[in-house]
Amino acid sequence: MAELDLIVTGGLWFDGTGSAPLRRELGVRDGVLVEISTEALPVGPDTTVLDARGKWVTPGFLDIHTHYDAEVLALPGLTESVRHGVTTVVLGNCSLSTVTASDDECADIFSRVEAVPRESVMSILNEHRDWATPAEYARHLDGLPLGPNTAAFLGHSDIRVHTLGLGRSVTRATKPTGAELRRMTGLLEDALDEGFLGLSSMTNTLDKIDGEAYRSRSLPSTYARSREFKALNEVLRSRGRILQSAPNISLTPNIAKFFAASSGLFGRRPLRTSLLSAADSKAYPFLVHFMLYAAPLLNRFAGTDFKWQHLPVPFKVYADGIDLVVFEEFGAGAAALHLRDEVERDELLQQESFRRQFRKEYDNKLTPRIWHRNLHDAHIVACPEANTVGKTFGQVADERGLHPIDAFLDLVVLHGRKVRWHTTVANDRPRYADKLAANPGVQMGFGDAGAHLRNMAFYNYHLRLLKRVHEARGTDKPFLSPQRAVHRLTGELGEWYGLDAGFLRRGDRADLAIIDPERLDASVDELHENAVPAYGGLRRLVNRNDATVTATVINGQVAWRDGEFTEGFGTQWGSGQFLRVGTRGRTGSAVDGARGSRGAATARTKDTKSTKSTSGTHTGVASAA
């Protein structure tokens, strides 16, 4: 037997298929899992050994809904995901990619809706962009020292802006010509030829663009009409690729159109559709039953290939003052967020006419919403007025004899972003959270990694689901077995999206995580803050449970181990690659800091933190516990 580059010893091995886990020795060579054994594997002089005794060894997790599109260019290690066992991320969601539109146009459509600094997005694109086509974009990603593997959707808003110009793309009267439709479908065909997953779109008009000229218009894809959607969908259908989107939030919902488009009745090929999102909403708690039963029934009886995306944790969001996307859903809130100048905004917030309108819209329970609009369920965690901390805005209002909106706006006018608060908008009822996590019509996703930096942190939602599963073992109501939960987070997604990811069988690429089940504890629910250099030092919310995942291996290379990243990871070298649909990923190579330069995987597996055995026994094993 040729010498193994890496051995994982003593762990409980999950292969990602949903099969029962087994205690096995795993051997990796040239980035591929080549040995699965009940017996000890021979340790060569240059073999790295990870001790997984008492641990779970799972395929690396897939995160199918991220907005790392700008961050990956400046900080390609994407360490906030890798430290939690994520080895594959998907870019380009919600109609927002950075492939074809100009730098300033990409910044306009991306920044406000995803709550990242526009000037930072512009700076990153100006510095790093060297592509103009989907093929060139994929090559650029492949030449970066990527941490995790990446896959991508092409964004509908992106190609619409590129084809029509930003102004025409956000004007309701615009009707693309036949040549313009062919241009858009041609760009989509080019992306699919390059291995992109499909097209991401957005029909929810609450999502607004940034910039000056067209600030506060809805995203470009929301202005598309049936003819345009049909042309793009037919390309996806013919190629067997995926539409990712979200329905509108209005009194005239369009969800039935997505169901109809996905249908494979009458001999038509189904359109594979992944839609946002299955949630147990506080605003509409009864809708959870629709989320639970619609997709399974449609897939069975209407020939659809339809999946909801579901975040399998409570959807808890934080805000600094009034800076939170949920305020975009009604006119007064959107008017406040339209103003970037704080002085102008404060003047607006003090106007009685504005407050009267804000109160009216807040109290109107009949208008469509995402936020429950209950300030008695909005908890203050920081404020210069110390006697308000720990209370809800509703409680403050009751004490001061005010309407909750007036109490909220008074504090925001006085203290601005120094008023920090949180609320939970969905997934707060364990019974329904368990049902959704086990439902065959949903996919685990919608973590929004890389977006809403001050508002949320779901980088480790995979671990938080496993925590719930682990805690439910031995009770009278286990909702998922550990192997089924791992499958839902790995192989199920890799298979549906057509990616070489999510499985850990002999011959598979060695993307894996070593997890300590005893540390699936309260630490995975905690939030912390960490500065992001690429975003001007902005302090984003993050997860820090560094004892839970004791090692992350990507393409056979140790990226994260014992609470530390391997030296130079994501800067001087990277283990990830751009994954193309239906194509086997590369093995046995790594990207060095000089873009495009690839070196042997073994050069990075044998890092300076590895303890190497000098004999054929396990006497030199380095602990990953």
Phi and psi in degrees as a GROMACS rama.xvg file:
@    title "Ramachandran Plot"
@    xaxis  label "Phi"
@    yaxis  label "Psi"
@TYPE xy
-65.4175  151.916  ALA-2
-60.6038  138.271  GLU-3
-83.3195  142.681  LEU-4
-78.1813  -34.9874  ASP-5
-146.202  137.329  LEU-6
-125.819  133.97  ILE-7
-110.434  116.211  VAL-8
-114.443  138.958  THR-9
79.7007  6.78481  GLY-10
-91.3752  162.883  GLY-11
-88.346  111.631  LEU-12
-93.0496  124.587  TRP-13
-106.565  128.769  PHE-14
-93.4151  -3.90639  ASP-15
90.5922  -3.94612  GLY-16
-91.3114  -11.0484  THR-17
97.0538  -2.04296  GLY-18
-69.4174  156.586  SER-19
-60.4806  139.595  ALA-20
-71.3233  152.277  PRO-21
-132.722  149.723  LEU-22
-81.9858  115.891  ARG-23
-143.23  158.425  ARG-24
-96.3303  130.608  GLU-25
-115.126  134.771  LEU-26
-121.828  134.899  GLY-27
-121.178  134.752  VAL-28
-138.608  133.81  ARG-29
52.0151  39.1197  ASP-30
79.9239  5.94516  GLY-31
-121.228  140.657  VAL-32
-74.1618  111.399  LEU-33
-111.674  -17.489  VAL-34
-133.918  130.734  GLU-35
-130.431  111.427  ILE-36
-137.319  149.584  SER-37
-85.2937  -12.4692  THR-38
-106.453  159.011  GLU-39
-60.5149  138.632  ALA-40
-94.4477  147.784  LEU-41
-68.2268  131.104  PRO-42
-100.325  117.675  VAL-43
-86.2569  175.437  GLY-44
-63.7649  -23.5439  PRO-45
-114.639  16.9452  ASP-46
-83.4466  130.612  THR-47
-88.607  134.663  THR-48
-120.249  128.466  VAL-49
-107.892  122.704  LEU-50
-85.9305  113.599  ASP-51
-112.131  19.8744  ALA-52
-59.854  130.74  ARG-53
77.4832  6.2477  GLY-54
-115.102  165.1  LYS-55
-96.3154  137.447  TRP-56
-113.989  109.413  VAL-57
-117.97  160.892  THR-58
-58.8911  152.072  PRO-59
-60.6641  145.852  GLY-60
-75.7877  151.628  PHE-61
-104.171  135.199  LEU-62
-113.885  103.63  ASP-63
-84.86  -6.91696  ILE-64
-137.296  90.2158  HIS-65
-124.091  165.812  THR-66
-128.743  50.2647  HIS-67
-82.6044  12.1019  TYR-68
-56.8244  -37.0509  ASP-69
-87.2664  -44.5804  ALA-70
-60.3416  -36.0237  GLU-71
-63.0684  -25.2251  VAL-72
-75.0964  -35.0412  LEU-73
-95.5063  -33.9969  ALA-74
-131.057  69.5913  LEU-75
-66.1281  -9.93702  PRO-76
-67.995  -25.2136  GLY-77
44.294  53.2724  LEU-78
-68.2778  -23.5198  THR-79
-65.715  -21.1131  GLU-80
-94.1317  -43.5452  SER-81
-61.4298  -36.3954  VAL-82
-63.7117  -16.1063  ARG-83
-105.048  17.1674  HIS-84
87.1893  7.95851  GLY-85
-80.6372  126.015  VAL-86
-118.682  -6.59288  THR-87
-143.119  129.955  THR-88
-125.724  151.697  VAL-89
-111.354  127.103  VAL-90
-100.674  171.83  LEU-91
78.4711  24.6232  GLY-92
-79.1521  164.944  ASN-93
61.5937  31.1679  CYS-94
78.7996  3.9019  SER-95
-112.199  96.2879  LEU-96
-119.705  170.802  SER-97
-119.933  46.2112  THR-98
-97.8107  -46.9599  VAL-99
-117.969  -35.1523  THR-100
-69.2894  162.75  ALA-101
-70.4589  167.799  SER-102
-58.5795  -48.0352  ASP-103
-68.8496  -33.2252  ASP-104
-67.7813  -42.2533  GLU-105
-61.3989  -41.5583  CYS-106
-64.178  -38.5025  ALA-107
-64.1667  -45.3546  ASP-108
-80.4386  -19.6747  ILE-109
-94.8883  -40.1901  PHE-110
-70.7368  -50.0161  SER-111
-69.2155  -46.0348  ARG-112
-66.3019  -30.3836  VAL-113
-101.113  4.68134  GLU-114
54.5107  52.2785  ALA-115
-125.584  153.043  VAL-116
-64.587  124.105  PRO-117
-60.8402  -42.27  ARG-118
-63.5117  -31.7807  GLU-119
-71.3825  -41.0488  SER-120
-61.7086  -43.6814  VAL-121
-60.3938  -45.8881  MET-122
-62.1166  -42.9709  SER-123
-63.142  -46.7483  ILE-124
-66.0726  -41.5232  LEU-125
-60.7011  -36.2252  ASN-126
-78.3298  -37.7076  GLU-127
-106.892  -17.2353  HIS-128
-71.1413  127.144  ARG-129
-140.542  27.3184  ASP-130
-129.511  158.326  TRP-131
-139.436  -4.81973  ALA-132
-133.475  162.728  THR-133
-57.2002  -39.2687  PRO-134
-64.8899  -43.1641  ALA-135
-66.6856  -35.6979  GLU-136
-63.683  -45.9587  TYR-137
-61.4112  -40.7559  ALA-138
-65.402  -37.3462  ARG-139
-62.3996  -48.4226  HIS-140
-58.8832  -41.5611  LEU-141
-66.8404  -22.0023  ASP-142
-90.3606  -4.14782  GLY-143
-82.9011  156.199  LEU-144
-76.5966  68.3742  PRO-145
-63.8939  140.012  LEU-146
-75.0133  -76.7213  GLY-147
-84.2187  166.184  PRO-148
-67.0468  151.765  ASN-149
-126.087  148.314  THR-150
-133.755  167.265  ALA-151
-149.642  146.069  ALA-152
-94.2767  153.705  PHE-153
-90.3703  131.976  LEU-154
-84.902  132.531  GLY-155
-62.6714  -44.889  HIS-156
-61.7861  -37.1992  SER-157
-58.6254  -53.7884  ASP-158
-74.8042  -25.6366  ILE-159
-68.4302  -44.1417  ARG-160
-63.953  -44.0838  VAL-161
-59.9975  -37.4436  HIS-162
-82.6424  -42.5461  THR-163
-101.515  -15.6421  LEU-164
85.7684  150.595  GLY-165
-61.7706  -42.574  LEU-166
-61.2991  -50.8381  GLY-167
-67.9294  -30.7798  ARG-168
-71.5131  -17.968  SER-169
-117.214  32.0038  VAL-170
-118.866  125.285  THR-171
-61.4327  -32.828  ARG-172
-75.8437  -10.2194  ALA-173
-68.4629  128.461  THR-174
-122.652  108.614  LYS-175
-56.5594  140.879  PRO-176
-73.0622  170.143  THR-177
-58.8076  -39.5612  GLY-178
-66.4096  -37.5391  ALA-179
-69.4068  -38.2714  GLU-180
-63.3158  -41.0853  LEU-181
-64.5245  -34.6537  ARG-182
-63.7378  -44.2171  ARG-183
-66.34  -45.5534  MET-184
-66.9532  -32.0953  THR-185
-65.5994  -40.9025  GLY-186
-62.7225  -39.8135  LEU-187
-64.7151  -43.2366  LEU-188
-59.6058  -42.398  GLU-189
-60.2908  -42.4339  ASP-190
-65.8395  -41.4247  ALA-191
-66.1182  -36.4332  LEU-192
-60.8883  -30.277  ASP-193
-87.7473  1.47796  GLU-194
94.5522  13.358  GLY-195
-64.1463  154.601  PHE-196
-69.879  -32.0079  LEU-197
157.326  -145.881  GLY-198
-116.998  134.475  LEU-199
-103.463  139.9  SER-200
-134.009  -176.007  SER-201
-158.718  129.548  MET-202
-118.413  1.04462  THR-203
-79.1781  111.604  ASN-204
-75.5834  -3.06585  THR-205
-72.3806  -19.131  LEU-206
-82.3446  123.045  ASP-207
-114.12  156.503  LYS-208
-96.4272  162.711  ILE-209
-100.209  -163.69  ASP-210
88.2034  -165.827  GLY-211
-109.11  -52.2857  GLU-212
-63.5563  -39.872  ALA-213
-128.043  28.7905  TYR-214
-55.2562  136.426  ARG-215
78.4497  1.72144  SER-216
-72.2003  155.748  ARG-217
-70.2765  164.49  SER-218
-57.3858  146.918  LEU-219
-54.4066  -38.1503  PRO-220
-64.6027  -22.0526  SER-221
-71.3765  -13.6594  THR-222
-91.9584  -4.88207  TYR-223
-68.7921  150.48  ALA-224
-110.793  176.3  ARG-225
-55.6295  -39.4616  SER-226
-61.0613  -41.5469  ARG-227
-68.8391  -46.7597  GLU-228
-59.8115  -42.5019  PHE-229
-62.4747  -42.996  LYS-230
-62.1943  -44.821  ALA-231
-69.8728  -40.2069  LEU-232
-63.6994  -35.5612  ASN-233
-66.6272  -34.199  GLU-234
-62.6027  -46.9306  VAL-235
-62.6145  -43.7506  LEU-236
-62.2493  -43.4175  ARG-237
-66.978  -27.8407  SER-238
-98.7523  -3.1122  ARG-239
69.3019  29.8062  GLY-240
-103.816  -176.439  ARG-241
-110.485  141.052  ILE-242
-102.81  122.083  LEU-243
-111.289  129.23  GLN-244
-160.117  -170.095  SER-245
-147.63  142.073  ALA-246
-74.7896  165.645  PRO-247
-77.1346  156.083  ASN-248
-107.844  94.2951  ILE-249
-157.305  176.933  SER-250
-76.2821  -9.87025  LEU-251
-122.915  72.0193  THR-252
-63.9405  150.156  PRO-253
-108.812  15.8727  ASN-254
-58.558  -33.8066  ILE-255
-62.4939  -30.6473  ALA-256
-66.715  -36.0957  LYS-257
-66.8692  -41.239  PHE-258
-61.4637  -44.385  PHE-259
-64.9171  -40.9189  ALA-260
-65.2632  -34.2112  ALA-261
-76.8335  -18.051  SER-262
-62.7206  143.475  SER-263
-113.051  23.1408  GLY-264
-67.0713  158.155  LEU-265
61.2337  34.9466  PHE-266
81.4177  0.871598  GLY-267
-80.043  144.594  ARG-268
-69.8237  130.607  ARG-269
-63.1327  149.837  PRO-270
-95.6931  113.769  LEU-271
-66.7072  121.446  ARG-272
-129.716  130.228  THR-273
-122.267  116.08  SER-274
-120.582  145.135  LEU-275
-88.8503  138.803  LEU-276
-144.813  155.706  SER-277
-84.8552  115.694  ALA-278
-146.843  151.573  ALA-279
-92.8512  88.2008  ASP-280
-76.317  134.47  SER-281
-67.5784  -29.658  LYS-282
-69.7815  -38.2161  ALA-283
-134.947  73.4358  TYR-284
-61.2791  -26.2703  PRO-285
-71.3105  -20.3705  PHE-286
-69.8981  -13.4472  LEU-287
-59.9397  -30.9553  VAL-288
-67.8498  -36.8793  HIS-289
-63.2398  -42.8657  PHE-290
-62.1286  -36.4704  MET-291
-73.0963  -34.7013  LEU-292
-109.575  -21.4218  TYR-293
-62.3581  -54.4543  ALA-294
-64.3783  -47.8825  ALA-295
-58.4122  -40.5099  PRO-296
-68.9467  -43.239  LEU-297
-64.6588  -42.0165  LEU-298
-64.1979  -31.1902  ASN-299
-82.5773  -41.6633  ARG-300
-109.801  -18.1107  PHE-301
-111.045  4.91733  ALA-302
67.744  22.6834  GLY-303
-81.603  162.836  THR-304
-124.64  76.1264  ASP-305
-120.168  133.896  PHE-306
-134.77  136.721  LYS-307
-84.2678  145.988  TRP-308
-89.3582  142.106  GLN-309
-139.121  129.344  HIS-310
-89.0503  112.542  LEU-311
-84.4108  39.3593  PRO-312
-144.925  161.489  VAL-313
-57.0628  133.694  PRO-314
-87.1972  82.5068  PHE-315
-99.0638  127.666  LYS-316
-123.469  149.847  VAL-317
-115.068  157.444  TYR-318
-146.758  149.492  ALA-319
-105.243  107.167  ASP-320
65.5728  -127.421  GLY-321
-99.3416  6.46682  ILE-322
-80.5273  83.4699  ASP-323
-152.115  134.566  LEU-324
-62.1798  -24.0924  VAL-325
-63.2542  -23.1022  VAL-326
-71.9812  -11.2309  PHE-327
-69.276  -15.0341  GLU-328
-81.3886  -5.63867  GLU-329
-139.379  157.47  PHE-330
-57.4374  -45.1535  GLY-331
-64.9051  -42.4118  ALA-332
-64.1711  -42.8754  GLY-333
-64.2596  -36.6787  ALA-334
-63.5613  -39.0097  ALA-335
-66.8043  -43.3853  ALA-336
-71.7397  -20.2181  LEU-337
-64.1069  -31.1688  HIS-338
-86.7278  117.038  LEU-339
-85.6085  -28.8464  ARG-340
-74.1402  123.291  ASP-341
-65.7537  -34.9819  GLU-342
-64.0466  -47.1987  VAL-343
-62.123  -40.4241  GLU-344
-65.0168  -43.8863  ARG-345
-62.5046  -38.1699  ASP-346
-61.5269  -41.0023  GLU-347
-65.1344  -44.4897  LEU-348
-64.0357  -20.6707  LEU-349
-89.8555  -14.0025  GLN-350
-70.1044  130.961  GLN-351
-64.1044  -37.0553  GLU-352
-62.7889  -40.739  SER-353
-64.3936  -45.0077  PHE-354
-64.1847  -37.7127  ARG-355
-61.5597  -42.5954  ARG-356
-67.047  -41.0064  GLN-357
-60.2355  -46.7894  PHE-358
-62.0338  -41.4592  ARG-359
-62.1262  -45.3007  LYS-360
-71.5503  -35.6533  GLU-361
-62.2212  -41.8594  TYR-362
-79.6297  -15.8252  ASP-363
-76.7168  104.774  ASN-364
-86.0953  -1.33578  LYS-365
-93.7858  -15.8453  LEU-366
-77.7874  147.169  THR-367
-60.8186  146.955  PRO-368
-157.137  159.214  ARG-369
-105.125  -43.8228  ILE-370
-79.0882  141.7  TRP-371
-71.2497  -13.539  HIS-372
54.9762  52.4019  ARG-373
-131.17  100.257  ASN-374
-76.8097  -4.01528  LEU-375
-79.0064  -6.18082  HIS-376
-121.586  39.8907  ASP-377
-136.312  109.435  ALA-378
-100.681  127.847  HIS-379
-81.528  125.632  ILE-380
-111.423  -15.1801  VAL-381
-155.853  137.651  ALA-382
-169.779  140.176  CYS-383
-57.2797  -27.0681  PRO-384
-84.5017  92.6108  GLU-385
-59.2383  -28.2397  ALA-386
-72.197  -4.53946  ASN-387
-94.7638  -18.1057  THR-388
-67.1861  134.094  VAL-389
92.7134  -9.28955  GLY-390
-101.535  167.528  LYS-391
-92.0269  161.213  THR-392
-61.084  -33.2188  PHE-393
-63.3106  -41.1179  GLY-394
-65.3312  -41.1656  GLN-395
-60.6626  -42.4658  VAL-396
-62.2343  -43.8532  ALA-397
-60.4346  -42.4819  ASP-398
-65.4935  -32.3084  GLU-399
-99.425  1.14425  ARG-400
67.633  36.5067  GLY-401
-118.668  163.392  LEU-402
-68.9706  143.573  HIS-403
-53.3809  -35.7034  PRO-404
-65.1838  -40.143  ILE-405
-67.7151  -40.0137  ASP-406
-62.1335  -42.6179  ALA-407
-62.8921  -51.2345  PHE-408
-67.587  -34.8656  LEU-409
-58.7998  -45.5428  ASP-410
-66.5569  -38.562  LEU-411
-67.526  -41.4921  VAL-412
-63.6733  -40.8758  VAL-413
-73.2869  -38.2276  LEU-414
-124.807  -5.47565  HIS-415
55.8205  -131.487  GLY-416
-73.989  -3.24474  ARG-417
-74.9345  -11.2989  LYS-418
-88.7973  107.325  VAL-419
-111.978  136.247  ARG-420
-150.171  167.258  TRP-421
-142.782  158.45  HIS-422
-151.737  161.184  THR-423
-110.489  124.789  THR-424
-99.6649  -16.953  VAL-425
-163.769  166.933  ALA-426
62.3885  38.0415  ASN-427
-98.4699  -5.89072  ASP-428
-102.596  109.22  ARG-429
-53.7014  -37.9245  PRO-430
-57.6092  -47.3164  ARG-431
-80.1817  -29.433  TYR-432
-60.8029  -41.1739  ALA-433
-65.6789  -41.4796  ASP-434
-63.8534  -42.4458  LYS-435
-65.7962  -40.406  LEU-436
-64.4403  -26.9861  ALA-437
-96.3365  -4.28155  ALA-438
-76.1194  131.653  ASN-439
-70.7005  -12.7115  PRO-440
-88.3504  1.77337  GLY-441
-120.962  155.557  VAL-442
-115.978  147.622  GLN-443
-76.377  120.967  MET-444
179.689  -158.485  GLY-445
67.8804  36.5373  PHE-446
-80.3081  -17.6278  GLY-447
57.242  33.4677  ASP-448
-55.7644  134.614  ALA-449
90.7968  -2.78396  GLY-450
-125.046  167.758  ALA-451
49.1502  53.9122  HIS-452
-62.2191  -32.5163  LEU-453
-94.3513  -3.93975  ARG-454
-106.178  -27.5617  ASN-455
-159.74  160.041  MET-456
-148.292  102.882  ALA-457
-122.117  31.6549  PHE-458
-61.9517  -25.921  TYR-459
-112.357  27.6318  ASN-460
-60.2652  -26.2405  TYR-461
-60.256  -45.2494  HIS-462
-68.7745  -34.7975  LEU-463
-68.3713  -34.0979  ARG-464
-66.5518  -44.462  LEU-465
-62.7838  -33.4883  LEU-466
-60.6765  -47.1328  LYS-467
-62.043  -41.8218  ARG-468
-63.2312  -44.9465  VAL-469
-63.6181  -40.6882  HIS-470
-69.3742  -27.6309  GLU-471
-80.4788  -13.9607  ALA-472
-63.8065  137.215  ARG-473
86.2012  -8.95793  GLY-474
-87.5447  174.775  THR-475
-82.5057  -1.73749  ASP-476
-136.34  60.5431  LYS-477
-70.1035  125.378  PRO-478
-92.5642  -21.0352  PHE-479
-149.031  142.607  LEU-480
-76.1593  156.432  SER-481
-55.6785  -41.5484  PRO-482
-67.5804  -33.6828  GLN-483
-70.0697  -40.1681  ARG-484
-62.8519  -44.4779  ALA-485
-60.5964  -42.8417  VAL-486
-58.7533  -42.8408  HIS-487
-63.8288  -28.2623  ARG-488
-93.167  -7.80864  LEU-489
-133.985  -89.3945  THR-490
-60.494  -38.5273  GLY-491
-58.3335  -41.3721  GLU-492
-73.7137  -45.0875  LEU-493
-57.3143  -40.6773  GLY-494
-69.5219  -46.6633  GLU-495
-65.9734  -36.8517  TRP-496
-85.2045  -5.39542  TYR-497
73.6308  30.7611  GLY-498
-107.101  150.398  LEU-499
-80.4688  73.5814  ASP-500
-163.417  156.546  ALA-501
99.7155  -6.74786  GLY-502
-122.479  153.516  PHE-503
-135.418  68.4916  LEU-504
-115.781  168.289  ARG-505
-58.3537  128.205  ARG-506
95.8708  -11.048  GLY-507
-80.9471  153.615  ASP-508
-59.3931  144.078  ARG-509
-88.2946  75.1487  ALA-510
-102.66  118.381  ASP-511
-151.934  161.77  LEU-512
-129.959  141.562  ALA-513
-108.055  120.411  ILE-514
-120.456  133.184  ILE-515
-91.0739  106.557  ASP-516
-62.881  -25.1017  PRO-517
-72.9404  -14.0548  GLU-518
-105.592  15.5645  ARG-519
-81.3955  71.8202  LEU-520
-125.861  -162.782  ASP-521
-59.8546  -21.5833  ALA-522
-62.8565  -28.4657  SER-523
-73.4023  -15.3334  VAL-524
-94.7404  -6.03369  ASP-525
-80.1251  152.729  GLU-526
-117.517  145.497  LEU-527
-136.406  174.986  HIS-528
-121.868  146.74  GLU-529
-149.428  136.736  ASN-530
-72.0523  143.017  ALA-531
-111.521  105.419  VAL-532
-56.3946  -38.2062  PRO-533
-68.0327  -17.7975  ALA-534
-112.23  38.5826  TYR-535
67.2857  26.181  GLY-536
80.1316  7.54481  GLY-537
-53.418  135.359  LEU-538
-91.3905  109.504  ARG-539
-97.6463  157.719  ARG-540
-73.5839  136.867  LEU-541
-140.612  170.327  VAL-542
-108.246  138.772  ASN-543
-136.603  89.2712  ARG-544
-128.557  64.4851  ASN-545
-69.7024  -12.9303  ASP-546
-88.9999  -7.55124  ALA-547
-78.6903  -50.6636  THR-548
-98.1691  110.805  VAL-549
-87.358  -16.3802  THR-550
-159.808  143.091  ALA-551
-124.613  127.1  THR-552
-118.305  128.452  VAL-553
-125.603  122.059  ILE-554
55.4882  36.6629  ASN-555
82.713  3.04618  GLY-556
-114.459  136.844  GLN-557
-76.6535  114.08  VAL-558
-96.6551  -39.5394  ALA-559
-135.383  133.619  TRP-560
-156.639  127.716  ARG-561
52.2375  43.5924  ASP-562
79.6985  10.4902  GLY-563
-138.251  147.741  GLU-564
-84.1147  146.36  PHE-565
-60.0555  138.937  THR-566
-52.8007  128.818  GLU-567
83.5547  -0.193031  GLY-568
-62.789  129.059  PHE-569
80.7125  -3.71949  GLY-570
-125.37  -59.9988  THR-571
-86.1262  -24.8896  GLN-572
-154.974  160.633  TRP-573
-145.102  151.407  GLY-574
-104.8  -13.1222  SER-575
-84.2216  174.722  GLY-576
-153.67  163.895  GLN-577
-80.1666  115.337  PHE-578
-88.9494  130.173  LEU-579
-104.67  140.865  ARG-580
-58.4419  132.195  VAL-581
71.9886  10.173  GLY-582
-121.232  136.668  THR-583
-65.9125  130.818  ARG-584
-68.6132  155.476  GLY-585
-66.7473  153.363  ARG-586
-130.734  154.869  THR-587
71.9482  26.6692  GLY-588
-143.57  156.698  SER-589
-140.248  151.076  ALA-590
-92.1291  125.076  VAL-591
-85.0726  172.789  ASP-592
-58.5531  -34.7126  GLY-593
-72.5661  116.282  ALA-594
-55.5442  134.224  ARG-595
86.699  -9.02121  GLY-596
-86.7129  123.121  SER-597
-114.444  138.765  ARG-598
-125.416  171.826  GLY-599
-64.3897  142.11  ALA-600
-59.2257  -36.4061  ALA-601
-62.7665  -26.8891  THR-602
-65.0436  -26.3199  ALA-603
-100.366  -26.3606  ARG-604
-64.6143  -38.8224  THR-605
-88.6879  66.7595  LYS-606
-81.5  175.481  ASP-607
-70.6473  -16.3355  THR-608
-89.1779  -6.55687  LYS-609
-80.1595  138.084  SER-610
-96.1245  123.958  THR-611
-104.768  138.261  LYS-612
-80.6591  146.468  SER-613
-109.141  12.0015  THR-614
-142.391  -179.276  SER-615
-87.017  13.7402  GLY-616
-112.593  -178.794  THR-617
-91.8627  21.7174  HIS-618
-67.1282  -21.0565  THR-619
-104.893  20.4254  GLY-620
-61.9405  133.469  VAL-621
-95.8048  131.242  ALA-622
-76.9121  136.769  SER-623
-105.992  11.3852  ALA-624
